[in-house]
Structures are given as C-alpha cells and as structure tokens.
Amino acid sequence: MSTISAPLRRWPSQQPLLFLALAAAAWFVVYQMLLPTSEALVTTLPVDPDSRRGGALQFFFYDTPKVLLLLTGIVFVILIVGHVFNAVL
C-alpha cells in the first residue's frame, strides 16, 4: 500500500497544473450539484418545500456548502499558484 500511496502523494507537486485542472473540474461538478442536492434534501424532510421553513432549509443546504467550496477553491488556487511561481523562480 505504501508503494502506491507514495507516488500519489508526489503527483500534485510533480504536475501541479494537471492536478489543478482535475481539481477544478471536480470542484465545478460538486458546485453544480449543490442546488439539485439541496432541493432533494428538503423534499425528503417532513416540511413543505414551498413554505418559509422549506425555503430556509433549502437556502441553508445550498449556501453553507457553497461558501465552504468558494473558500476552499480560493485557498487551493492561491496555494497552487504560489507553488508554481516558487518552482519557476
């Protein structure tokens, strides 16, 4: 197991731009799934989705992960760009 995990741990630092592209694609897919997922979560609860409570829950289930994804994305991009510039300099 350690022989497989060692190359996987080094892969982002060996090919940071490819890793950034794949991570951005995964981030975009997760971001696009937020609205349908939040709507599906609210419909599974014993709450009317068209009520104020249902709207508030849908807002919470949509916006909380969205903010976390945006913060994670910004930090990730800054770290990768810093890594690329440090490797070039």
C-alpha positions in Angstrom: 0.0 0.0 0.0 2.8 2.4 0.8 4.4 1.9 -2.7 1.1 3.1 -4.3 0.4 5.9 -2.0 3.9 7.5 -2.2 3.7 8.3 -5.9 0.1 9.6 -5.4 1.3 12.0 -2.7 4.1 13.3 -5.0 1.9 13.6 -8.1 0.4 17.1 -7.3 3.9 18.6 -6.8 5.3 16.9 -9.9 2.5 18.0 -12.2 0.7 20.9 -10.4 -1.1 22.3 -13.5 -2.6 19.0 -14.4 -3.6 18.5 -10.7 -5.1 22.0 -10.7 -7.1 21.2 -13.8 -8.5 18.0 -12.4 -9.3 19.5 -9.0 -11.0 22.5 -10.7 -13.1 20.1 -12.8 -14.1 18.1 -9.6 -14.8 21.3 -7.8 -17.1 22.6 -10.7 -19.0 19.3 -10.7 -19.6 19.5 -7.0 -20.6 23.1 -7.2 -23.1 22.4 -10.0 -24.7 19.6 -7.9 -25.4 21.9 -4.9 -28.8 23.2 -6.0 -30.3 19.8 -7.0 -28.9 18.2 -3.9 -30.3 20.9 -1.6 -33.7 20.7 -3.2 -33.7 16.9 -2.9 -32.7 17.1 0.8 -35.6 19.5 1.5 -38.1 17.2 -0.3 -37.0 14.3 1.9 -37.8 16.2 5.1 -41.3 16.4 6.5 -41.5 20.1 5.5 -43.4 21.7 2.7 -40.7 22.8 0.2 -42.8 25.9 -0.7 -43.2 27.1 2.8 -40.9 29.6 4.5 -39.3 26.8 6.6 -38.7 24.8 3.5 -37.2 27.8 1.7 -34.9 28.5 4.7 -33.7 24.9 4.8 -33.1 24.8 1.1 -31.1 28.1 1.4 -29.1 26.7 4.3 -28.4 23.4 2.5 -27.3 25.3 -0.6 -25.4 28.3 0.8 -23.4 26.6 3.5 -21.5 24.2 1.2 -21.3 26.9 -1.4 -19.4 29.3 0.9 -17.1 26.5 2.0 -16.5 25.4 -1.6 -15.7 29.0 -2.6 -13.3 29.5 0.3 -11.6 26.1 -0.4 -11.3 26.9 -4.1 -9.7 30.3 -3.4 -7.2 28.9 -0.9 -6.4 26.0 -3.2 -5.8 28.2 -6.3 -3.6 30.6 -4.2 -1.5 27.7 -2.9 -1.1 26.1 -6.4 -0.2 29.4 -8.0 2.3 30.1 -5.2 3.8 26.6 -5.7 4.2 27.1 -9.4 5.8 30.5 -9.0 8.2 29.1 -6.4 9.2 26.3 -8.7 9.8 28.8 -11.6 11.8 31.2 -9.5 
